[in-house]
Amino acid sequence: MNGSGSAVQITGVVRDATGAPVAGAHVLFTDGPRPLPDIAAVTDTEGRFFLTAPAAGAYTLTCRADPIMGPPGTADATVRVGATTGGAVAGPVRVELTLG
């Protein structure tokens, strides 16, 4: 990692076991290449979320669905935000989370 600090947007969607979008789910970073502030996103009515990774590296995302808003459940994913050969940070990164 070159320490350039270039942020990359992580976009995604949360779905339930049937493939339906889940609104009101919380998606947050639980691990990254360096300590992270408490950053979380809440999915919209289409299950979409947007987070910003502050630098290149591997990030673990955890999703927790709000049982009041829809089906309960959790999902985890690891995404890699990496620098390209020219030193620029590639992006955005797209991820799909399915509640289990």
HELIX and SHEET records of a PDB file:
SHEET    1   A 3 ARG A  48  ALA A  53  0                                        
SHEET    2   A 3 VAL A   8  ARG A  15 -1                                        
SHEET    3   A 3 VAL A  93  THR A  98  1                                        
SHEET    1   B 4 ALA A  40  VAL A  42  0                                        
SHEET    2   B 4 HIS A  26  ASP A  31 -1                                        
SHEET    3   B 4 GLY A  57  ALA A  65 -1                                        
SHEET    4   B 4 GLY A  73  VAL A  81 -1                                        
END                                                                             
